Amino acid sequence: MFSFFTTLPSFSLAESLKSLWESTGFVTSLTPLWQNLIMLVIAGILIYLAVVKEFEPNLLLAIGFGMFIINIPGAYQALYGIPLLDETGAFILEHGSKVVQPGSEGLFYYLYKGVEWVIYPPLIFLGIGAMTDFGPLIANPKSLILGAAAQLGIFITFLVAINIGFTGEEAAAIGIIGGADGPTAIYVTTKLAAHLLPAIAVAAYSYMALIKVIQPPIMKLLTTKKERSVVMEQLRPVSKTEKVIFPIAVTGIVGIILPSALPLLGMLMLGNLFKESGVVPRLANTAKNELINIITILLGVLVGTKATADVFLSTQTLLILIIGIVAFSFGTAGGVLIGKLMYIFTKGKVNPLIGAAGVSAVPMAARIAHNVGQEENPQNYLLMHAMGPNVAGVIGSAVAAGVLLAVFGA
């Protein structure tokens, strides 16, 4: 026993305390403490909006917490690994994220590969497809026009961004915010401008969460009380055969014309085929419940962890946030304006409000169109009519993403 104690290494309390201190975030933080504090406040605001205001909590809560945890001083090393230093002692950046030494990678380093390798967004589209009813769109094919019109925000924003100094790839990634589709925004940004992912993802999801605040004023500004009060005719019933053929036909047609849209659109239609075929209920239930919930958690938290102070607190990020609201607003306006044209051509049979649902925020945008219509006429039930443009917007955003990826060769 005596020999055992004599072989123990010497213990120095002072050295141990020093090592403990040097491992704390006060010493190992990669950014100034004041920047971390600003980011923690921003994260707190997102969490507040999710918990108290219930603004898209399934997305915003995970993003806000991811932003919170990564900006705790010293957290980056623990979550992603030890950053690689160059010969001058400066941190090496690769696509906006820290490079880590082999063997020192943290858990989040590996989980984030699902974002880098664009695995998560298509899986979310699989779940969305399993939850989506394309019946209103099949019953009223004109809804496709409204869904396409709402993508106006993507291309107008692309032109704005490219004219204020962003590259073509960056402008395309920023423009996709106008589609109001978080997974699509992440998919395109990861392919074209991964260094902008934190700002674009936060902008896309934040504006989706704030859709109840953003859309109604635009809808009311562009329509009259008479137009908002229009009661539309009931949609015709859609057969199971039509619903089964639809995802197969859309995948085939779009796949031939625009193969770059298939990773998103193909998974969307596969999920819908699971649902409408009725022969694989377990697969359909897994896609729309367990799978999409798990991927949503991972994607939200991981996107939030990329909003580090050194990346997020910049003039470029502020510009993206400003341009993002412009993109979302133009998308809403484009749908409403085409809805007004339909109102004129059909001699008052189409309520222009359903055009606002052409953005890809399903089903929030459709519910808002319904609610605004009921404010003018309590007997007006626009929800199913608005779901047509709404699901058309999901297809439209995937097609728009495919166009941008095809143009820029990704």
Order of alpha helices (4+ residues) and beta strands (2+ residues): alpha-alpha-alpha-alpha-alpha-alpha-beta-beta-beta-beta-alpha-alpha-alpha-alpha-alpha-alpha-alpha-alpha-alpha-alpha-alpha-alpha-alpha-alpha-alpha-alpha-alpha-alpha-alpha
